[in-house]
Amino acid sequence: MSVRNQGTTLFTAILILVGTTVVVQLWLLTVSMEALLSGQIRTLVPAAIGSSVLLLINACLLRYVFRFDRDIERE
């Protein structure tokens, strides 16, 4: 399997992971807004922490894709 094919497979897997985490973040936003409107403030902090962790995961995955692409360009 060539490096280009591995890159395509890797990029597809990372794209699926990013799409899944974005959907979970949207769900957390919905839950947070419902909790805020109903006056349940205790729910907001765990949802914000979870969303921040998912944002960090997405940023790391994006950085990895850019680094992998740069390494392929050098070869």
PDB file of N, H, CA, C and O in Angstrom:
ATOM      1  N   MET A   1       0.851  -1.177   0.000  1.00  0.00           N
ATOM      2  CA  MET A   1       0.000   0.000   0.000  1.00  0.00           C
ATOM      3  C   MET A   1       0.898   1.241   0.000  1.00  0.00           C
ATOM      4  O   MET A   1       1.792   1.367   0.837  1.00  0.00           O
ATOM      5  N   SER A   2       0.655   2.150  -0.938  1.00  0.00           N
ATOM      6  H   SER A   2      -0.071   2.048  -1.618  1.00  0.00           H
ATOM      7  CA  SER A   2       1.491   3.335  -1.044  1.00  0.00           C
ATOM      8  C   SER A   2       1.152   4.346   0.049  1.00  0.00           C
ATOM      9  O   SER A   2       0.124   4.254   0.721  1.00  0.00           O
ATOM     10  N   VAL A   3       2.048   5.303   0.199  1.00  0.00           N
ATOM     11  H   VAL A   3       2.883   5.377  -0.347  1.00  0.00           H
ATOM     12  CA  VAL A   3       1.856   6.328   1.232  1.00  0.00           C
ATOM     13  C   VAL A   3       0.635   7.180   0.908  1.00  0.00           C
ATOM     14  O   VAL A   3      -0.083   7.597   1.816  1.00  0.00           O
ATOM     15  N   ARG A   4       0.394   7.440  -0.357  1.00  0.00           N
ATOM     16  H   ARG A   4       0.977   7.101  -1.095  1.00  0.00           H
ATOM     17  CA  ARG A   4      -0.783   8.226  -0.752  1.00  0.00           C
ATOM     18  C   ARG A   4      -2.082   7.514  -0.371  1.00  0.00           C
ATOM     19  O   ARG A   4      -3.013   8.142   0.133  1.00  0.00           O
ATOM     20  N   ASN A   5      -2.143   6.201  -0.614  1.00  0.00           N
ATOM     21  H   ASN A   5      -1.387   5.691  -1.024  1.00  0.00           H
ATOM     22  CA  ASN A   5      -3.336   5.440  -0.251  1.00  0.00           C
ATOM     23  C   ASN A   5      -3.511   5.399   1.258  1.00  0.00           C
ATOM     24  O   ASN A   5      -4.630   5.485   1.764  1.00  0.00           O
ATOM     25  N   GLN A   6      -2.394   5.267   1.981  1.00  0.00           N
ATOM     26  H   GLN A   6      -1.485   5.198   1.570  1.00  0.00           H
ATOM     27  CA  GLN A   6      -2.473   5.305   3.434  1.00  0.00           C
ATOM     28  C   GLN A   6      -2.971   6.664   3.905  1.00  0.00           C
ATOM     29  O   GLN A   6      -3.756   6.751   4.849  1.00  0.00           O
ATOM     30  N   GLY A   7      -2.512   7.727   3.242  1.00  0.00           N
ATOM     31  H   GLY A   7      -1.875   7.657   2.475  1.00  0.00           H
ATOM     32  CA  GLY A   7      -2.964   9.071   3.597  1.00  0.00           C
ATOM     33  C   GLY A   7      -4.441   9.257   3.342  1.00  0.00           C
ATOM     34  O   GLY A   7      -5.133   9.897   4.133  1.00  0.00           O
ATOM     35  N   THR A   8      -4.929   8.710   2.254  1.00  0.00           N
ATOM     36  H   THR A   8      -4.367   8.190   1.611  1.00  0.00           H
ATOM     37  CA  THR A   8      -6.353   8.812   1.950  1.00  0.00           C
ATOM     38  C   THR A   8      -7.188   8.062   2.980  1.00  0.00           C
ATOM     39  O   THR A   8      -8.217   8.559   3.438  1.00  0.00           O
ATOM     40  N   THR A   9      -6.742   6.869   3.337  1.00  0.00           N
ATOM     41  H   THR A   9      -5.906   6.466   2.965  1.00  0.00           H
ATOM     42  CA  THR A   9      -7.448   6.086   4.349  1.00  0.00           C
ATOM     43  C   THR A   9      -7.414   6.792   5.699  1.00  0.00           C
ATOM     44  O   THR A   9      -8.425   6.857   6.398  1.00  0.00           O
ATOM     45  N   LEU A  10      -6.251   7.318   6.061  1.00  0.00           N
ATOM     46  H   LEU A  10      -5.430   7.265   5.492  1.00  0.00           H
ATOM     47  CA  LEU A  10      -6.103   8.035   7.320  1.00  0.00           C
ATOM     48  C   LEU A  10      -6.987   9.272   7.353  1.00  0.00           C
ATOM     49  O   LEU A  10      -7.663   9.531   8.348  1.00  0.00           O
ATOM     50  N   PHE A  11      -6.982  10.033   6.270  1.00  0.00           N
ATOM     51  H   PHE A  11      -6.432   9.823   5.462  1.00  0.00           H
ATOM     52  CA  PHE A  11      -7.796  11.240   6.207  1.00  0.00           C
ATOM     53  C   PHE A  11      -9.278  10.914   6.309  1.00  0.00           C
ATOM     54  O   PHE A  11     -10.024  11.639   6.969  1.00  0.00           O
ATOM     55  N   THR A  12      -9.713   9.846   5.674  1.00  0.00           N
ATOM     56  H   THR A  12      -9.107   9.257   5.138  1.00  0.00           H
ATOM     57  CA  THR A  12     -11.120   9.440   5.750  1.00  0.00           C
ATOM     58  C   THR A  12     -11.504   9.057   7.175  1.00  0.00           C
ATOM     59  O   THR A  12     -12.570   9.440   7.657  1.00  0.00           O
ATOM     60  N   ALA A  13     -10.648   8.308   7.843  1.00  0.00           N
ATOM     61  H   ALA A  13      -9.782   7.997   7.451  1.00  0.00           H
ATOM     62  CA  ALA A  13     -10.929   7.918   9.234  1.00  0.00           C
ATOM     63  C   ALA A  13     -10.974   9.140  10.150  1.00  0.00           C
ATOM     64  O   ALA A  13     -11.849   9.238  11.011  1.00  0.00           O
ATOM     65  N   ILE A  14     -10.040  10.066   9.970  1.00  0.00           N
ATOM     66  H   ILE A  14      -9.329   9.987   9.271  1.00  0.00           H
ATOM     67  CA  ILE A  14     -10.026  11.274  10.797  1.00  0.00           C
ATOM     68  C   ILE A  14     -11.250  12.130  10.504  1.00  0.00           C
ATOM     69  O   ILE A  14     -11.820  12.724  11.420  1.00  0.00           O
ATOM     70  N   LEU A  15     -11.657  12.202   9.261  1.00  0.00           N
ATOM     71  H   LEU A  15     -11.195  11.720   8.517  1.00  0.00           H
ATOM     72  CA  LEU A  15     -12.848  12.967   8.902  1.00  0.00           C
ATOM     73  C   LEU A  15     -14.095  12.380   9.558  1.00  0.00           C
ATOM     74  O   LEU A  15     -14.965  13.130  10.001  1.00  0.00           O
ATOM     75  N   ILE A  16     -14.194  11.076   9.626  1.00  0.00           N
ATOM     76  H   ILE A  16     -13.487  10.467   9.266  1.00  0.00           H
ATOM     77  CA  ILE A  16     -15.326  10.438  10.306  1.00  0.00           C
ATOM     78  C   ILE A  16     -15.296  10.750  11.794  1.00  0.00           C
ATOM     79  O   ILE A  16     -16.335  11.039  12.388  1.00  0.00           O
ATOM     80  N   LEU A  17     -14.112  10.695  12.403  1.00  0.00           N
ATOM     81  H   LEU A  17     -13.268  10.461  11.921  1.00  0.00           H
ATOM     82  CA  LEU A  17     -13.992  11.038  13.824  1.00  0.00           C
ATOM     83  C   LEU A  17     -14.371  12.494  14.091  1.00  0.00           C
ATOM     84  O   LEU A  17     -15.068  12.785  15.064  1.00  0.00           O
ATOM     85  N   VAL A  18     -13.922  13.398  13.245  1.00  0.00           N
ATOM     86  H   VAL A  18     -13.356  13.162  12.455  1.00  0.00           H
ATOM     87  CA  VAL A  18     -14.249  14.811  13.409  1.00  0.00           C
ATOM     88  C   VAL A  18     -15.750  15.031  13.240  1.00  0.00           C
ATOM     89  O   VAL A  18     -16.356  15.781  14.005  1.00  0.00           O
ATOM     90  N   GLY A  19     -16.344  14.391  12.256  1.00  0.00           N
ATOM     91  H   GLY A  19     -15.851  13.782  11.635  1.00  0.00           H
ATOM     92  CA  GLY A  19     -17.791  14.520  12.063  1.00  0.00           C
ATOM     93  C   GLY A  19     -18.572  14.020  13.263  1.00  0.00           C
ATOM     94  O   GLY A  19     -19.566  14.627  13.664  1.00  0.00           O
ATOM     95  N   THR A  20     -18.122  12.910  13.837  1.00  0.00           N
ATOM     96  H   THR A  20     -17.315  12.417  13.511  1.00  0.00           H
ATOM     97  CA  THR A  20     -18.791  12.366  15.022  1.00  0.00           C
ATOM     98  C   THR A  20     -18.661  13.306  16.213  1.00  0.00           C
ATOM     99  O   THR A  20     -19.637  13.540  16.926  1.00  0.00           O
ATOM    100  N   THR A  21     -17.470  13.845  16.434  1.00  0.00           N
ATOM    101  H   THR A  21     -16.677  13.655  15.854  1.00  0.00           H
ATOM    102  CA  THR A  21     -17.288  14.751  17.568  1.00  0.00           C
ATOM    103  C   THR A  21     -18.048  16.057  17.377  1.00  0.00           C
ATOM    104  O   THR A  21     -18.509  16.645  18.355  1.00  0.00           O
ATOM    105  N   VAL A  22     -18.187  16.517  16.152  1.00  0.00           N
ATOM    106  H   VAL A  22     -17.813  16.039  15.357  1.00  0.00           H
ATOM    107  CA  VAL A  22     -18.980  17.726  15.902  1.00  0.00           C
ATOM    108  C   VAL A  22     -20.453  17.470  16.220  1.00  0.00           C
ATOM    109  O   VAL A  22     -21.120  18.330  16.795  1.00  0.00           O
ATOM    110  N   VAL A  23     -20.959  16.306  15.853  1.00  0.00           N
ATOM    111  H   VAL A  23     -20.417  15.608  15.386  1.00  0.00           H
ATOM    112  CA  VAL A  23     -22.350  15.975  16.179  1.00  0.00           C
ATOM    113  C   VAL A  23     -22.547  15.918  17.693  1.00  0.00           C
ATOM    114  O   VAL A  23     -23.558  16.394  18.209  1.00  0.00           O
ATOM    115  N   VAL A  24     -21.579  15.333  18.404  1.00  0.00           N
ATOM    116  H   VAL A  24     -20.758  14.946  17.985  1.00  0.00           H
ATOM    117  CA  VAL A  24     -21.673  15.277  19.869  1.00  0.00           C
ATOM    118  C   VAL A  24     -21.607  16.683  20.455  1.00  0.00           C
ATOM    119  O   VAL A  24     -22.315  16.980  21.418  1.00  0.00           O
ATOM    120  N   GLN A  25     -20.770  17.552  19.894  1.00  0.00           N
ATOM    121  H   GLN A  25     -20.195  17.311  19.112  1.00  0.00           H
ATOM    122  CA  GLN A  25     -20.713  18.931  20.378  1.00  0.00           C
ATOM    123  C   GLN A  25     -22.035  19.659  20.140  1.00  0.00           C
ATOM    124  O   GLN A  25     -22.478  20.430  20.992  1.00  0.00           O
ATOM    125  N   LEU A  26     -22.654  19.427  19.017  1.00  0.00           N
ATOM    126  H   LEU A  26     -22.295  18.801  18.325  1.00  0.00           H
ATOM    127  CA  LEU A  26     -23.967  20.042  18.760  1.00  0.00           C
ATOM    128  C   LEU A  26     -25.013  19.528  19.744  1.00  0.00           C
ATOM    129  O   LEU A  26     -25.870  20.286  20.197  1.00  0.00           O
ATOM    130  N   TRP A  27     -24.943  18.254  20.070  1.00  0.00           N
ATOM    131  H   TRP A  27     -24.246  17.638  19.702  1.00  0.00           H
ATOM    132  CA  TRP A  27     -25.853  17.690  21.057  1.00  0.00           C
ATOM    133  C   TRP A  27     -25.603  18.327  22.422  1.00  0.00           C
ATOM    134  O   TRP A  27     -26.554  18.654  23.132  1.00  0.00           O
ATOM    135  N   LEU A  28     -24.340  18.507  22.795  1.00  0.00           N
ATOM    136  H   LEU A  28     -23.567  18.242  22.218  1.00  0.00           H
ATOM    137  CA  LEU A  28     -24.014  19.160  24.063  1.00  0.00           C
ATOM    138  C   LEU A  28     -24.511  20.604  24.087  1.00  0.00           C
ATOM    139  O   LEU A  28     -24.975  21.086  25.121  1.00  0.00           O
ATOM    140  N   LEU A  29     -24.416  21.283  22.969  1.00  0.00           N
ATOM    141  H   LEU A  29     -24.039  20.892  22.129  1.00  0.00           H
ATOM    142  CA  LEU A  29     -24.932  22.654  22.890  1.00  0.00           C
ATOM    143  C   LEU A  29     -26.442  22.671  23.084  1.00  0.00           C
ATOM    144  O   LEU A  29     -26.972  23.538  23.780  1.00  0.00           O
ATOM    145  N   THR A  30     -27.126  21.730  22.481  1.00  0.00           N
ATOM    146  H   THR A  30     -26.696  21.026  21.916  1.00  0.00           H
ATOM    147  CA  THR A  30     -28.584  21.652  22.632  1.00  0.00           C
ATOM    148  C   THR A  30     -28.973  21.375  24.079  1.00  0.00           C
ATOM    149  O   THR A  30     -29.881  22.007  24.618  1.00  0.00           O
ATOM    150  N   VAL A  31     -28.280  20.427  24.700  1.00  0.00           N
ATOM    151  H   VAL A  31     -27.542  19.914  24.262  1.00  0.00           H
ATOM    152  CA  VAL A  31     -28.555  20.103  26.102  1.00  0.00           C
ATOM    153  C   VAL A  31     -28.264  21.304  26.995  1.00  0.00           C
ATOM    154  O   VAL A  31     -29.015  21.586  27.929  1.00  0.00           O
ATOM    155  N   SER A  32     -27.184  22.000  26.708  1.00  0.00           N
ATOM    156  H   SER A  32     -26.574  21.771  25.950  1.00  0.00           H
ATOM    157  CA  SER A  32     -26.824  23.171  27.507  1.00  0.00           C
ATOM    158  C   SER A  32     -27.864  24.279  27.378  1.00  0.00           C
ATOM    159  O   SER A  32     -28.230  24.913  28.369  1.00  0.00           O
ATOM    160  N   MET A  33     -28.326  24.505  26.185  1.00  0.00           N
ATOM    161  H   MET A  33     -28.029  23.990  25.380  1.00  0.00           H
ATOM    162  CA  MET A  33     -29.332  25.558  25.991  1.00  0.00           C
ATOM    163  C   MET A  33     -30.648  25.195  26.670  1.00  0.00           C
ATOM    164  O   MET A  33     -31.292  26.059  27.266  1.00  0.00           O
ATOM    165  N   GLU A  34     -31.053  23.938  26.589  1.00  0.00           N
ATOM    166  H   GLU A  34     -30.530  23.236  26.105  1.00  0.00           H
ATOM    167  CA  GLU A  34     -32.268  23.506  27.279  1.00  0.00           C
ATOM    168  C   GLU A  34     -32.119  23.639  28.787  1.00  0.00           C
ATOM    169  O   GLU A  34     -33.058  24.047  29.470  1.00  0.00           O
ATOM    170  N   ALA A  35     -30.932  23.294  29.315  1.00  0.00           N
ATOM    171  H   ALA A  35     -30.170  22.962  28.760  1.00  0.00           H
ATOM    172  CA  ALA A  35     -30.692  23.421  30.755  1.00  0.00           C
ATOM    173  C   ALA A  35     -30.680  24.886  31.173  1.00  0.00           C
ATOM    174  O   ALA A  35     -31.203  25.232  32.232  1.00  0.00           O
ATOM    175  N   LEU A  36     -30.101  25.731  30.367  1.00  0.00           N
ATOM    176  H   LEU A  36     -29.676  25.450  29.507  1.00  0.00           H
ATOM    177  CA  LEU A  36     -30.059  27.160  30.687  1.00  0.00           C
ATOM    178  C   LEU A  36     -31.452  27.760  30.699  1.00  0.00           C
ATOM    179  O   LEU A  36     -31.786  28.542  31.589  1.00  0.00           O
ATOM    180  N   LEU A  37     -32.261  27.403  29.726  1.00  0.00           N
ATOM    181  H   LEU A  37     -31.990  26.767  29.003  1.00  0.00           H
ATOM    182  CA  LEU A  37     -33.617  27.943  29.647  1.00  0.00           C
ATOM    183  C   LEU A  37     -34.523  27.404  30.740  1.00  0.00           C
ATOM    184  O   LEU A  37     -35.489  28.064  31.124  1.00  0.00           O
ATOM    185  N   SER A  38     -34.224  26.208  31.250  1.00  0.00           N
ATOM    186  H   SER A  38     -33.440  25.672  30.939  1.00  0.00           H
ATOM    187  CA  SER A  38     -35.053  25.654  32.321  1.00  0.00           C
ATOM    188  C   SER A  38     -34.504  25.989  33.710  1.00  0.00           C
ATOM    189  O   SER A  38     -35.105  25.621  34.719  1.00  0.00           O
ATOM    190  N   GLY A  39     -33.376  26.677  33.763  1.00  0.00           N
ATOM    191  H   GLY A  39     -32.887  26.976  32.944  1.00  0.00           H
ATOM    192  CA  GLY A  39     -32.832  27.110  35.045  1.00  0.00           C
ATOM    193  C   GLY A  39     -31.941  26.108  35.741  1.00  0.00           C
ATOM    194  O   GLY A  39     -31.639  26.289  36.920  1.00  0.00           O
ATOM    195  N   GLN A  40     -31.510  25.065  35.072  1.00  0.00           N
ATOM    196  H   GLN A  40     -31.755  24.918  34.114  1.00  0.00           H
ATOM    197  CA  GLN A  40     -30.629  24.055  35.667  1.00  0.00           C
ATOM    198  C   GLN A  40     -29.175  24.404  35.337  1.00  0.00           C
ATOM    199  O   GLN A  40     -28.605  23.895  34.371  1.00  0.00           O
ATOM    200  N   ILE A  41     -28.601  25.257  36.136  1.00  0.00           N
ATOM    201  H   ILE A  41     -29.063  25.670  36.920  1.00  0.00           H
ATOM    202  CA  ILE A  41     -27.266  25.779  35.872  1.00  0.00           C
ATOM    203  C   ILE A  41     -26.183  24.711  36.075  1.00  0.00           C
ATOM    204  O   ILE A  41     -25.134  24.776  35.435  1.00  0.00           O
ATOM    205  N   ARG A  42     -26.421  23.735  36.951  1.00  0.00           N
ATOM    206  H   ARG A  42     -27.274  23.682  37.471  1.00  0.00           H
ATOM    207  CA  ARG A  42     -25.405  22.718  37.244  1.00  0.00           C
ATOM    208  C   ARG A  42     -25.028  21.885  36.025  1.00  0.00           C
ATOM    209  O   ARG A  42     -23.950  21.291  36.006  1.00  0.00           O
ATOM    210  N   THR A  43     -25.862  21.826  35.033  1.00  0.00           N
ATOM    211  H   THR A  43     -26.738  22.309  35.048  1.00  0.00           H
ATOM    212  CA  THR A  43     -25.590  21.025  33.835  1.00  0.00           C
ATOM    213  C   THR A  43     -24.614  21.729  32.898  1.00  0.00           C
ATOM    214  O   THR A  43     -23.971  21.077  32.076  1.00  0.00           O
ATOM    215  N   LEU A  44     -24.497  23.033  33.008  1.00  0.00           N
ATOM    216  H   LEU A  44     -25.019  23.563  33.676  1.00  0.00           H
ATOM    217  CA  LEU A  44     -23.713  23.791  32.040  1.00  0.00           C
ATOM    218  C   LEU A  44     -22.204  23.531  32.150  1.00  0.00           C
ATOM    219  O   LEU A  44     -21.519  23.429  31.133  1.00  0.00           O
ATOM    220  N   VAL A  45     -21.697  23.425  33.355  1.00  0.00           N
ATOM    221  H   VAL A  45     -22.253  23.507  34.182  1.00  0.00           H
ATOM    222  CA  VAL A  45     -20.246  23.248  33.519  1.00  0.00           C
ATOM    223  C   VAL A  45     -19.756  21.913  32.940  1.00  0.00           C
ATOM    224  O   VAL A  45     -18.782  21.918  32.186  1.00  0.00           O
ATOM    225  N   PRO A  46     -20.380  20.777  33.256  1.00  0.00           N
ATOM    226  CA  PRO A  46     -19.913  19.523  32.631  1.00  0.00           C
ATOM    227  C   PRO A  46     -20.052  19.527  31.103  1.00  0.00           C
ATOM    228  O   PRO A  46     -19.210  18.966  30.401  1.00  0.00           O
ATOM    229  N   ALA A  47     -21.098  20.148  30.598  1.00  0.00           N
ATOM    230  H   ALA A  47     -21.782  20.603  31.168  1.00  0.00           H
ATOM    231  CA  ALA A  47     -21.264  20.212  29.142  1.00  0.00           C
ATOM    232  C   ALA A  47     -20.175  21.080  28.514  1.00  0.00           C
ATOM    233  O   ALA A  47     -19.664  20.753  27.442  1.00  0.00           O
ATOM    234  N   ALA A  48     -19.820  22.171  29.167  1.00  0.00           N
ATOM    235  H   ALA A  48     -20.235  22.436  30.037  1.00  0.00           H
ATOM    236  CA  ALA A  48     -18.754  23.032  28.650  1.00  0.00           C
ATOM    237  C   ALA A  48     -17.402  22.318  28.691  1.00  0.00           C
ATOM    238  O   ALA A  48     -16.601  22.447  27.765  1.00  0.00           O
ATOM    239  N   ILE A  49     -17.152  21.575  29.751  1.00  0.00           N
ATOM    240  H   ILE A  49     -17.803  21.471  30.504  1.00  0.00           H
ATOM    241  CA  ILE A  49     -15.896  20.827  29.856  1.00  0.00           C
ATOM    242  C   ILE A  49     -15.836  19.749  28.769  1.00  0.00           C
ATOM    243  O   ILE A  49     -14.809  19.586  28.110  1.00  0.00           O
ATOM    244  N   GLY A  50     -16.919  19.028  28.586  1.00  0.00           N
ATOM    245  H   GLY A  50     -17.753  19.161  29.121  1.00  0.00           H
ATOM    246  CA  GLY A  50     -16.962  17.996  27.546  1.00  0.00           C
ATOM    247  C   GLY A  50     -16.772  18.570  26.155  1.00  0.00           C
ATOM    248  O   GLY A  50     -16.060  17.993  25.332  1.00  0.00           O
ATOM    249  N   SER A  51     -17.404  19.701  25.892  1.00  0.00           N
ATOM    250  H   SER A  51     -17.982  20.169  26.560  1.00  0.00           H
ATOM    251  CA  SER A  51     -17.261  20.333  24.587  1.00  0.00           C
ATOM    252  C   SER A  51     -15.840  20.839  24.377  1.00  0.00           C
ATOM    253  O   SER A  51     -15.317  20.770  23.265  1.00  0.00           O
ATOM    254  N   SER A  52     -15.215  21.346  25.426  1.00  0.00           N
ATOM    255  H   SER A  52     -15.640  21.402  26.330  1.00  0.00           H
ATOM    256  CA  SER A  52     -13.826  21.809  25.329  1.00  0.00           C
ATOM    257  C   SER A  52     -12.874  20.658  25.045  1.00  0.00           C
ATOM    258  O   SER A  52     -11.934  20.803  24.263  1.00  0.00           O
ATOM    259  N   VAL A  53     -13.114  19.527  25.672  1.00  0.00           N
ATOM    260  H   VAL A  53     -13.877  19.409  26.307  1.00  0.00           H
ATOM    261  CA  VAL A  53     -12.278  18.345  25.413  1.00  0.00           C
ATOM    262  C   VAL A  53     -12.434  17.896  23.961  1.00  0.00           C
ATOM    263  O   VAL A  53     -11.449  17.551  23.309  1.00  0.00           O
ATOM    264  N   LEU A  54     -13.652  17.899  23.459  1.00  0.00           N
ATOM    265  H   LEU A  54     -14.453  18.180  23.989  1.00  0.00           H
ATOM    266  CA  LEU A  54     -13.873  17.513  22.066  1.00  0.00           C
ATOM    267  C   LEU A  54     -13.232  18.512  21.105  1.00  0.00           C
ATOM    268  O   LEU A  54     -12.716  18.121  20.058  1.00  0.00           O
ATOM    269  N   LEU A  55     -13.261  19.785  21.450  1.00  0.00           N
ATOM    270  H   LEU A  55     -13.680  20.104  22.300  1.00  0.00           H
ATOM    271  CA  LEU A  55     -12.596  20.795  20.630  1.00  0.00           C
ATOM    272  C   LEU A  55     -11.093  20.548  20.594  1.00  0.00           C
ATOM    273  O   LEU A  55     -10.470  20.669  19.540  1.00  0.00           O
ATOM    274  N   LEU A  56     -10.514  20.207  21.723  1.00  0.00           N
ATOM    275  H   LEU A  56     -11.021  20.108  22.580  1.00  0.00           H
ATOM    276  CA  LEU A  56      -9.090  19.907  21.788  1.00  0.00           C
ATOM    277  C   LEU A  56      -8.753  18.679  20.941  1.00  0.00           C
ATOM    278  O   LEU A  56      -7.740  18.663  20.242  1.00  0.00           O
ATOM    279  N   ILE A  57      -9.593  17.662  21.002  1.00  0.00           N
ATOM    280  H   ILE A  57     -10.416  17.675  21.570  1.00  0.00           H
ATOM    281  CA  ILE A  57      -9.379  16.460  20.188  1.00  0.00           C
ATOM    282  C   ILE A  57      -9.430  16.809  18.701  1.00  0.00           C
ATOM    283  O   ILE A  57      -8.589  16.352  17.927  1.00  0.00           O
ATOM    284  N   ASN A  58     -10.410  17.615  18.302  1.00  0.00           N
ATOM    285  H   ASN A  58     -11.093  17.987  18.930  1.00  0.00           H
ATOM    286  CA  ASN A  58     -10.516  18.014  16.896  1.00  0.00           C
ATOM    287  C   ASN A  58      -9.306  18.829  16.454  1.00  0.00           C
ATOM    288  O   ASN A  58      -8.814  18.649  15.340  1.00  0.00           O
ATOM    289  N   ALA A  59      -8.825  19.717  17.307  1.00  0.00           N
ATOM    290  H   ALA A  59      -9.224  19.864  18.212  1.00  0.00           H
ATOM    291  CA  ALA A  59      -7.653  20.522  16.960  1.00  0.00           C
ATOM    292  C   ALA A  59      -6.416  19.647  16.795  1.00  0.00           C
ATOM    293  O   ALA A  59      -5.616  19.867  15.886  1.00  0.00           O
ATOM    294  N   CYS A  60      -6.258  18.662  17.663  1.00  0.00           N
ATOM    295  H   CYS A  60      -6.909  18.483  18.401  1.00  0.00           H
ATOM    296  CA  CYS A  60      -5.117  17.743  17.549  1.00  0.00           C
ATOM    297  C   CYS A  60      -5.200  16.906  16.281  1.00  0.00           C
ATOM    298  O   CYS A  60      -4.188  16.677  15.619  1.00  0.00           O
ATOM    299  N   LEU A  61      -6.390  16.454  15.943  1.00  0.00           N
ATOM    300  H   LEU A  61      -7.212  16.640  16.481  1.00  0.00           H
ATOM    301  CA  LEU A  61      -6.556  15.671  14.710  1.00  0.00           C
ATOM    302  C   LEU A  61      -6.251  16.524  13.479  1.00  0.00           C
ATOM    303  O   LEU A  61      -5.621  16.045  12.536  1.00  0.00           O
ATOM    304  N   LEU A  62      -6.692  17.776  13.482  1.00  0.00           N
ATOM    305  H   LEU A  62      -7.204  18.165  14.248  1.00  0.00           H
ATOM    306  CA  LEU A  62      -6.417  18.670  12.365  1.00  0.00           C
ATOM    307  C   LEU A  62      -4.916  18.938  12.245  1.00  0.00           C
ATOM    308  O   LEU A  62      -4.374  18.960  11.140  1.00  0.00           O
ATOM    309  N   ARG A  63      -4.254  19.138  13.365  1.00  0.00           N
ATOM    310  H   ARG A  63      -4.694  19.120  14.263  1.00  0.00           H
ATOM    311  CA  ARG A  63      -2.808  19.348  13.354  1.00  0.00           C
ATOM    312  C   ARG A  63      -2.092  18.119  12.801  1.00  0.00           C
ATOM    313  O   ARG A  63      -1.135  18.242  12.036  1.00  0.00           O
ATOM    314  N   TYR A  64      -2.558  16.936  13.190  1.00  0.00           N
ATOM    315  H   TYR A  64      -3.335  16.835  13.812  1.00  0.00           H
ATOM    316  CA  TYR A  64      -1.953  15.706  12.691  1.00  0.00           C
ATOM    317  C   TYR A  64      -2.123  15.583  11.178  1.00  0.00           C
ATOM    318  O   TYR A  64      -1.197  15.166  10.482  1.00  0.00           O
ATOM    319  N   VAL A  65      -3.298  15.942  10.668  1.00  0.00           N
ATOM    320  H   VAL A  65      -4.050  16.280  11.234  1.00  0.00           H
ATOM    321  CA  VAL A  65      -3.529  15.856   9.223  1.00  0.00           C
ATOM    322  C   VAL A  65      -2.605  16.812   8.477  1.00  0.00           C
ATOM    323  O   VAL A  65      -2.029  16.443   7.454  1.00  0.00           O
ATOM    324  N   PHE A  66      -2.458  18.041   8.981  1.00  0.00           N
ATOM    325  H   PHE A  66      -2.926  18.341   9.812  1.00  0.00           H
ATOM    326  CA  PHE A  66      -1.570  18.995   8.321  1.00  0.00           C
ATOM    327  C   PHE A  66      -0.118  18.527   8.356  1.00  0.00           C
ATOM    328  O   PHE A  66       0.608  18.680   7.373  1.00  0.00           O
ATOM    329  N   ARG A  67       0.305  17.960   9.478  1.00  0.00           N
ATOM    330  H   ARG A  67      -0.284  17.836  10.276  1.00  0.00           H
ATOM    331  CA  ARG A  67       1.677  17.465   9.586  1.00  0.00           C
ATOM    332  C   ARG A  67       1.893  16.272   8.650  1.00  0.00           C
ATOM    333  O   ARG A  67       2.934  16.181   8.001  1.00  0.00           O
ATOM    334  N   PHE A  68       0.928  15.365   8.575  1.00  0.00           N
ATOM    335  H   PHE A  68       0.082  15.439   9.103  1.00  0.00           H
ATOM    336  CA  PHE A  68       1.043  14.208   7.686  1.00  0.00           C
ATOM    337  C   PHE A  68       1.102  14.667   6.230  1.00  0.00           C
ATOM    338  O   PHE A  68       1.885  14.138   5.442  1.00  0.00           O
ATOM    339  N   ASP A  69       0.276  15.649   5.875  1.00  0.00           N
ATOM    340  H   ASP A  69      -0.360  16.079   6.516  1.00  0.00           H
ATOM    341  CA  ASP A  69       0.267  16.165   4.501  1.00  0.00           C
ATOM    342  C   ASP A  69       1.606  16.825   4.164  1.00  0.00           C
ATOM    343  O   ASP A  69       2.123  16.654   3.059  1.00  0.00           O
ATOM    344  N   ARG A  70       2.159  17.566   5.099  1.00  0.00           N
ATOM    345  H   ARG A  70       1.739  17.704   5.997  1.00  0.00           H
ATOM    346  CA  ARG A  70       3.446  18.218   4.869  1.00  0.00           C
ATOM    347  C   ARG A  70       4.550  17.171   4.686  1.00  0.00           C
ATOM    348  O   ARG A  70       5.439  17.341   3.851  1.00  0.00           O
ATOM    349  N   ASP A  71       4.491  16.092   5.467  1.00  0.00           N
ATOM    350  H   ASP A  71       3.769  15.953   6.145  1.00  0.00           H
ATOM    351  CA  ASP A  71       5.492  15.028   5.335  1.00  0.00           C
ATOM    352  C   ASP A  71       5.379  14.316   3.993  1.00  0.00           C
ATOM    353  O   ASP A  71       6.392  13.926   3.414  1.00  0.00           O
ATOM    354  N   ILE A  72       4.168  14.146   3.497  1.00  0.00           N
ATOM    355  H   ILE A  72       3.345  14.463   3.968  1.00  0.00           H
ATOM    356  CA  ILE A  72       3.976  13.507   2.184  1.00  0.00           C
ATOM    357  C   ILE A  72       4.498  14.416   1.083  1.00  0.00           C
ATOM    358  O   ILE A  72       5.088  13.938   0.113  1.00  0.00           O
ATOM    359  N   GLU A  73       4.287  15.722   1.220  1.00  0.00           N
ATOM    360  H   GLU A  73       3.808  16.111   2.007  1.00  0.00           H
ATOM    361  CA  GLU A  73       4.755  16.664   0.213  1.00  0.00           C
ATOM    362  C   GLU A  73       6.286  16.645   0.104  1.00  0.00           C
ATOM    363  O   GLU A  73       6.829  16.838  -0.984  1.00  0.00           O
ATOM    364  N   ARG A  74       6.973  16.417   1.208  1.00  0.00           N
ATOM    365  H   ARG A  74       6.532  16.260   2.092  1.00  0.00           H
ATOM    366  CA  ARG A  74       8.436  16.391   1.207  1.00  0.00           C
ATOM    367  C   ARG A  74       8.982  15.156   0.504  1.00  0.00           C
ATOM    368  O   ARG A  74      10.093  15.192  -0.025  1.00  0.00           O
ATOM    369  N   GLU A  75       8.233  14.078   0.490  1.00  0.00           N
ATOM    370  H   GLU A  75       7.330  14.048   0.919  1.00  0.00           H
ATOM    371  CA  GLU A  75       8.716  12.830  -0.124  1.00  0.00           C
ATOM    372  C   GLU A  75       8.607  12.851  -1.623  1.00  0.00           C
ATOM    373  O   GLU A  75       8.972  11.877  -2.282  1.00  0.00           O
TER     374      GLU A  75
END
